[in-house]
Amino acid sequence: MADDKEKKEEKPVPLQGTIHIPIKVQGKETEFHCQISAPGPMAPVEDLEKALVINRKILDESQKDMVENLKRDYFERQPPWKLNYEGPVQNALAARFNINVLIPLINIKGGKEKFSKMESWPVKKHIEKLLVKAEKEALEYQIKKAAPFQYAFVIFIVLAVFVFGYMSVT
C-alpha cells in the first residue's frame, strides 16, 4: 500500500538544468526535455516582472495552439505530419518552469508577484490540465458550430415519429 502512494506522488523537480517530464499527448506518453536556468543575479525587478508577463502570455498562446491543433485533427482531418502537438506543449513547459523560477526571484528582490491557482500545481499536472481543457474547447467549438443543424434534425425525427405514430393509430 505504501509502495502505491510512493509511485503516485510526484517528485519535486529542480528549477535549473535539464528537466525530463513525461506527458501524455494524444494518448501516448512523450518525454519532454527543458533546459532551465535562472536569470542573472543583477537583473532588476522590472526585467523579471516583464519576463513573467511574457512567460504567462506564452502559456496562454500555447493553450490556444493546442486548441487549434485539436480542431484541425478532429474536424478537418489533417494528416498527423501537419499537426504540431509537441511544440505548444514544449513551449508551455518552458514557460511554466520559467514562471516557477521568476516569481520567487521577484519576491526576493522586493516585488509582489503571486502564483495563480494552476501555477501552484505541479508542472506535469498543469500541462496535462491545459491539454484536457484544450480538448474540451475544441469539442465545444464543434458543438456550437453544428448545433443548428442537429436541432433541426432532431425536430424532424420527433415530428416524423409523431406523424407515423398518429397515422398508425388512425
C-alpha positions in Angstrom: 0.0 0.0 0.0 2.8 2.4 0.8 4.5 1.5 -2.4 1.4 2.6 -4.4 1.5 6.0 -2.7 5.2 6.5 -3.5 4.6 5.7 -7.1 1.7 8.2 -7.4 3.4 11.1 -5.6 5.1 13.5 -7.9 8.7 14.1 -7.0 9.8 17.8 -6.9 11.8 18.9 -10.0 14.9 21.1 -9.9 14.5 24.6 -11.1 17.8 24.6 -13.0 19.4 22.3 -15.5 17.8 19.8 -17.9 14.4 18.6 -16.7 12.8 15.5 -18.1 9.0 15.2 -17.9 6.8 12.5 -19.4 3.4 13.9 -20.5 0.6 12.1 -22.2 -0.1 13.8 -25.6 -2.9 12.4 -27.8 -2.9 9.1 -25.9 0.8 8.4 -26.0 3.4 9.3 -23.3 6.1 11.6 -24.7 9.3 12.5 -22.8 9.9 16.3 -22.9 13.2 17.9 -22.0 13.5 21.5 -20.9 16.7 23.4 -20.2 16.1 25.9 -17.4 18.4 28.5 -16.0 17.8 31.3 -13.6 18.3 34.9 -14.7 21.5 36.7 -13.7 21.7 37.9 -10.1 21.9 41.5 -11.1 18.7 41.5 -13.2 16.4 44.3 -12.0 12.9 43.6 -10.7 11.3 45.3 -13.7 13.0 43.0 -16.1 12.0 40.0 -14.1 8.4 41.2 -14.0 8.4 41.8 -17.7 9.8 38.2 -18.2 7.0 36.9 -16.0 4.3 38.6 -18.1 5.9 37.3 -21.3 6.0 33.7 -20.0 2.4 33.9 -18.9 1.5 35.1 -22.4 3.5 32.2 -23.9 1.5 29.8 -21.7 -1.8 31.3 -22.9 -0.7 31.2 -26.6 0.4 27.6 -26.2 -3.1 26.7 -24.9 -4.6 28.4 -28.0 -2.2 26.5 -30.3 -3.3 23.2 -28.6 -6.9 24.0 -29.3 -6.2 24.9 -32.9 -4.3 21.6 -33.4 -7.1 19.6 -31.9 -9.7 21.4 -34.1 -7.6 20.6 -37.2 -7.1 17.0 -36.0 -10.7 16.2 -35.0 -12.7 18.2 -37.5 -10.6 18.9 -40.5 -8.9 15.5 -40.6 -5.4 16.9 -41.2 -2.7 14.3 -41.6 -0.5 13.7 -38.5 2.6 15.2 -40.0 0.9 18.6 -40.4 -0.1 18.7 -36.7 2.2 20.1 -34.1 1.2 18.9 -30.7 4.7 18.7 -29.2 5.7 22.4 -30.0 2.9 24.0 -27.9 3.5 21.5 -25.1 7.2 22.2 -25.1 6.6 26.0 -25.1 4.1 25.6 -22.2 6.5 23.5 -20.2 9.4 26.0 -20.7 7.1 29.0 -19.8 5.8 27.2 -16.7 9.3 26.3 -15.4 10.4 29.9 -16.0 7.4 31.1 -14.0 8.4 28.9 -11.2 11.8 30.5 -11.2 10.8 34.1 -11.7 8.1 34.5 -9.0 10.4 33.7 -6.1 13.2 35.8 -7.5 10.8 38.8 -8.0 9.6 38.5 -4.4 13.1 38.1 -3.0 14.1 41.4 -4.8 11.1 43.3 -3.3 8.4 42.7 -5.9 4.9 41.4 -5.1 4.0 38.6 -7.5 1.8 35.6 -6.7 1.2 32.2 -8.2 -2.2 31.7 -9.8 -4.1 28.6 -8.8 -2.9 26.5 -11.7 0.7 27.8 -11.4 0.7 26.4 -7.9 0.1 22.9 -9.2 2.9 20.5 -10.2 4.1 21.3 -13.7 3.1 18.0 -15.2 -0.4 18.3 -13.8 -0.8 21.8 -15.0 0.3 21.0 -18.6 -2.0 17.9 -18.7 -4.9 20.1 -17.5 -4.1 22.5 -20.3 -4.3 19.6 -22.8 -7.7 18.4 -21.3 -9.0 22.0 -21.4 -7.9 22.4 -25.0 -9.7 19.2 -25.9 -12.9 20.4 -24.3 -12.7 23.8 -26.0 -12.2 22.1 -29.4 -15.2 19.8 -28.9 -17.4 22.8 -27.6 -16.4 24.7 -30.8 -17.7 21.8 -32.9 -20.9 21.5 -30.9 -21.6 25.2 -31.3 -20.8 25.1 -35.0 -23.1 22.1 -35.7 -25.9 22.9 -33.2 -28.5 24.5 -35.6 -28.3 21.5 -38.0 -28.5 19.0 -35.1 -31.5 20.7 -33.6 -33.3 20.8 -36.9 -32.6 17.1 -37.5 -33.8 16.1 -34.0 -37.0 18.1 -34.5 -37.6 16.5 -37.9 -37.2 13.0 -36.4 -39.5 13.8 -33.5 -42.2 15.1 -35.9 -41.8 12.1 -38.2 -42.2 9.7 -35.3 -45.2 11.6 -34.1 -46.8 11.7 -37.6 -46.2 8.0 -38.2 -47.5 7.1 -34.8 -50.6 9.2 -35.3 -51.2 7.6 -38.7 -50.8 4.0 -37.4 -53.3 4.7 -34.6 -56.0 6.0 -37.0 
